[in-house]
Amino acid sequence: MLKLKQELIVRKNMETNRPWGGAGLALVFITIFTGLAYVILQIYLKSEVKDPIFVGLIMANTYAIYRFTIFLKRNLQLSSVAYEHSLLETSIQFSGHTFMREIFDGKKSFFIGMIFGMVFLIMVILLSPWKDLTLLNYALAVFLFVANILTGMALFSLAIYFKYSFLIGSNINVHLWDRSGAAISSLIDTNQYIVLAVAFSSCVAIISILFSIFELDFSIFVFTLFSVSIIILTYVVPLMPITTQLWAKKKLVIEELGEVMQQEYNRIITIAKNGDSTLDTSRFDSLAVLLKTTKSIKAFPPIGEHSINTAILATTLTMLPSIIDFLLKL
């Protein structure tokens, strides 16, 4: 029954969110077209191409962002069933259909994408990396404008997902000992995927700048800082509500165990004072072991090994551009 419901929601949402995918694919083709036009213009005006790796990486990254987002959409279509089922017994009115429609809202995301792209358009025109050729400056500006529309659309979807992940994580029932529920597993898996996708895309974007005609000044540092901030937010924000729940439940269990241990301790002391030389402390010892085990439970990250591996890989990807920059300067 659950599989059937998943399939029905997937089909329904694929119809609902098709405009985002259509616009995304169109932007990939336009990015490739404007990139090739920029390269051809360089050949015509300069008889050489100074930044072919930069152009190629931007094109590849745009397509990667498109594929990442489409895969994420399919993943969330299935996850929305688990979220809806887990929130049935709460006061939260959660609809998988609304969840998908708001995250992949074609019109709103395209508007945000246009604004994000305009930032790069204006930045290139102001920096004028082609000092002697205004036409090439405008060609590069248009290329980066189109390429970053899709990035802006993806960031919009990510921001809305943050809102929903915070809502879901704050209201699903999280168990201290068993964290294998469908909803929490979906949140963790989605979080891992998004973190790696953002880290990969940021890594490629920063590397591309190293092969561009832009001067590697303070603006590159700002862009790198922005990328790292997005990665950190992507990793932390969806997990914080779950972590907060786990911290609260861990604290409660420790307090309860402390009270029971105190009662058991008082019982043992009373027996000892009455002169009984055969004291049974096995229950107290078991409680002490349980208390130690409870204190060792980690609330962050909620599912330790997988989340830590993701964080390590994301950090490695983030550091990769700096390593490449160092090697290029040798």
C-alpha positions in Angstrom: 0.0 0.0 0.0 2.8 2.4 0.9 4.6 1.5 -2.4 1.5 2.3 -4.3 1.1 5.6 -2.5 4.7 6.5 -3.2 4.3 5.8 -6.9 1.1 7.8 -7.1 2.8 10.8 -5.4 5.8 10.5 -7.6 3.7 10.6 -10.8 1.6 13.5 -9.5 4.6 15.5 -8.5 6.5 14.8 -11.7 3.6 16.5 -13.5 3.5 19.3 -11.0 7.2 20.2 -11.0 7.9 19.6 -14.7 8.4 23.4 -15.4 11.5 23.5 -13.1 13.1 20.7 -14.9 12.2 22.1 -18.3 13.6 25.5 -17.5 16.7 23.9 -16.0 17.5 21.9 -19.1 16.9 25.0 -21.3 19.3 27.0 -19.1 22.0 24.3 -19.5 21.7 24.5 -23.3 21.7 28.3 -23.2 24.8 28.2 -21.0 26.6 26.0 -23.4 25.6 28.2 -26.3 26.7 31.5 -24.6 29.9 29.8 -23.5 30.7 28.7 -27.0 29.9 32.1 -28.3 32.3 33.6 -25.8 35.0 31.2 -26.9 34.4 31.9 -30.6 34.5 35.6 -30.0 37.9 35.2 -28.3 39.2 33.3 -31.3 37.9 36.0 -33.6 39.3 38.9 -31.7 42.4 37.5 -30.0 43.2 34.5 -32.2 43.4 32.4 -29.0 41.3 31.2 -26.1 42.8 32.3 -22.7 40.4 30.5 -20.4 39.2 27.3 -22.0 39.3 25.3 -18.8 37.3 28.0 -17.0 34.6 27.9 -19.7 34.5 24.1 -19.7 34.2 23.8 -16.0 31.4 26.4 -15.8 29.5 24.5 -18.5 30.0 21.1 -16.7 29.1 22.6 -13.3 25.8 24.0 -14.7 24.9 20.6 -16.1 25.9 18.9 -12.8 23.7 21.3 -10.8 20.8 20.5 -13.1 21.3 16.7 -12.6 21.9 17.1 -8.9 18.6 19.0 -8.6 16.6 16.5 -10.7 17.9 13.6 -8.6 17.1 15.5 -5.4 13.6 16.1 -6.7 13.1 12.4 -7.2 14.5 11.6 -3.8 12.2 14.1 -2.1 9.2 12.8 -3.9 9.7 9.4 -2.2 10.8 10.9 1.1 7.7 13.1 1.3 5.6 9.9 1.8 7.7 9.0 4.9 7.4 12.6 6.2 3.7 12.7 5.7 3.2 9.4 7.5 5.4 10.4 10.4 3.6 13.7 10.9 0.1 12.2 10.8 -0.2 12.0 14.6 1.1 15.5 15.2 -0.7 18.9 14.9 1.4 19.8 11.8 -0.6 19.9 8.6 2.0 18.4 6.2 1.2 17.7 2.5 3.8 15.9 0.3 2.3 17.6 -2.7 2.6 21.1 -1.2 6.1 20.2 0.1 7.3 19.4 -3.5 5.4 22.3 -5.1 7.0 24.9 -2.8 10.5 23.6 -3.0 10.5 23.4 -6.8 8.3 26.4 -7.5 9.4 27.2 -11.1 8.3 30.9 -11.2 9.7 31.9 -7.8 13.0 30.0 -8.2 13.5 31.5 -11.7 12.9 35.0 -10.4 15.6 34.4 -7.6 17.8 32.8 -10.2 17.6 35.9 -12.4 18.6 38.1 -9.5 21.5 35.8 -8.6 22.6 35.8 -12.2 22.4 39.6 -12.4 24.9 39.9 -9.5 27.5 38.1 -11.7 26.6 40.1 -14.8 27.1 43.4 -12.9 30.2 42.1 -11.2 31.9 41.1 -14.5 31.0 44.4 -16.1 32.5 46.3 -13.1 35.6 44.2 -12.9 36.1 44.3 -16.7 38.7 41.5 -16.8 39.2 42.1 -20.6 40.7 45.5 -20.2 41.0 46.3 -23.9 37.9 44.5 -25.3 34.5 45.7 -24.1 32.7 43.1 -26.3 34.5 40.2 -24.6 33.6 41.6 -21.2 29.9 41.6 -22.2 30.1 38.2 -23.7 31.7 36.8 -20.5 29.1 38.7 -18.4 26.2 37.1 -20.3 27.8 33.7 -20.1 28.1 33.9 -16.3 24.7 35.5 -16.0 23.0 32.5 -17.7 25.1 29.9 -15.9 24.3 31.3 -12.5 20.5 31.6 -13.0 20.4 27.8 -12.5 22.6 28.1 -9.4 20.2 30.8 -8.0 17.2 28.5 -8.7 18.9 25.6 -6.9 19.8 27.9 -3.9 16.1 29.0 -3.7 15.0 25.3 -3.6 17.6 24.6 -1.0 16.4 27.5 1.2 12.8 26.2 1.1 14.0 22.7 1.9 15.8 24.1 4.9 12.5 25.5 6.1 10.7 22.2 5.7 13.6 20.1 7.1 13.6 22.3 10.2 9.8 21.8 10.5 10.0 18.0 9.9 13.0 17.5 12.2 11.3 19.4 15.0 8.1 17.4 14.9 8.9 13.8 14.0 9.3 11.3 16.8 13.1 10.7 17.3 14.1 7.8 19.5 17.3 8.0 21.5 18.2 4.3 21.1 16.8 3.4 17.7 17.2 6.0 14.9 16.2 3.8 12.0 12.8 5.3 11.4 11.8 6.1 7.8 11.5 9.9 8.3 14.8 10.4 10.1 16.6 8.1 7.7 15.2 10.1 4.7 16.3 13.3 6.3 19.8 12.0 7.0 20.2 10.5 3.5 18.9 13.7 1.8 21.2 15.8 4.0 24.3 13.7 3.0 23.4 14.0 -0.7 22.8 17.7 -0.6 26.1 18.4 1.4 28.1 16.4 -1.2 26.4 18.0 -4.1 26.9 21.5 -2.8 30.6 20.7 -1.9 31.2 19.3 -5.3 29.6 22.2 -7.1 31.4 24.8 -4.9 34.7 23.0 -5.5 34.3 23.1 -9.3 33.3 26.7 -9.2 36.3 27.8 -7.1 38.7 25.7 -9.3 37.2 27.3 -12.4 38.1 30.7 -11.1 41.8 29.6 -10.8 41.8 29.0 -14.5 39.9 32.2 -15.4 41.2 35.6 -16.5 40.0 37.2 -13.3 42.7 38.5 -10.9 42.8 36.3 -7.8 42.2 39.1 -5.3 39.9 39.6 -2.3 36.8 38.9 -4.3 37.9 35.2 -4.7 38.3 35.0 -1.0 34.7 36.3 -0.5 33.3 33.8 -3.0 35.2 30.9 -1.3 33.9 32.1 2.1 30.3 32.2 0.7 30.7 28.7 -0.7 32.0 27.3 2.6 29.2 29.0 4.5 26.6 27.3 2.2 28.2 23.9 2.8 28.2 24.4 6.6 24.6 25.6 6.6 23.6 22.6 4.4 25.2 20.2 6.8 24.0 21.8 10.1 20.6 23.3 9.5 18.6 20.1 8.6 20.2 18.1 11.5 19.8 20.7 14.3 16.1 20.0 15.1 16.8 16.2 15.4 19.9 16.9 17.4 18.0 19.2 19.8 15.4 16.4 20.3 18.1 13.9 21.0 19.9 16.2 23.5 16.6 16.8 25.4 15.8 13.0 25.5 19.3 12.2 26.5 19.2 14.7 29.3 15.8 13.3 30.5 17.1 9.7 30.5 20.2 10.7 32.4 18.1 12.5 35.0 15.8 9.5 35.4 18.7 7.1 35.7 20.2 9.4 38.3 17.0 9.3 40.4 16.7 5.5 40.1 20.4 5.1 41.0 20.0 7.3 44.0 17.1 5.2 45.2 19.0 2.0 44.7 22.0 3.6 46.5 19.8 4.6 49.5 18.4 1.0 49.6 21.9 -0.5 49.7 23.1 2.0 52.4 20.0 1.2 54.6 20.6 -2.5 54.3 24.3 -2.0 55.2 23.4 0.1 58.3 21.1 -2.8 59.4 24.2 -5.0 59.6 23.5 -7.2 56.5 27.0 -8.3 55.3 25.7 -9.8 52.0 24.9 -6.8 49.9 23.6 -7.2 46.3 24.9 -4.3 44.2 24.3 -5.9 40.8 21.3 -3.7 40.0 23.2 -0.6 41.0 26.2 -1.7 38.8 23.9 -2.3 35.9 22.4 1.1 36.2 25.9 2.6 36.4 26.8 0.9 33.1 23.5 2.1 31.5 24.2 5.6 32.7 27.7 5.5 31.2 26.3 4.2 27.9 23.7 6.9 27.8 26.2 9.6 28.4 28.4 8.3 25.5 25.5 8.6 23.0 26.2 11.3 20.5 23.3 13.6 19.5 25.3 15.3 16.8 25.6 14.1 14.2 22.4 12.0 14.7 23.7 9.0 12.7 27.4 9.3 13.5 29.5 7.2 11.0 27.6 8.2 7.8 27.4 11.9 8.7 31.1 12.1 9.7 32.2 10.4 6.4 30.0 13.0 4.6 31.6 15.9 6.5 35.1 14.6 5.8 34.5 14.2 2.1 32.8 17.6 1.9 35.8 19.2 3.7 38.2 17.5 1.4 36.3 18.8 -1.7 36.3 22.3 -0.2 40.1 22.3 0.4 40.8 20.9 -3.1 40.8 24.3 -4.9 43.4 25.6 -2.4 45.6 22.6 -3.0 45.3 23.0 -6.8 46.1 26.7 -6.5 49.2 25.9 -4.5 50.4 23.3 -7.1 49.8 25.8 -9.9 52.1 28.3 -8.2 55.0 25.8 -7.7 
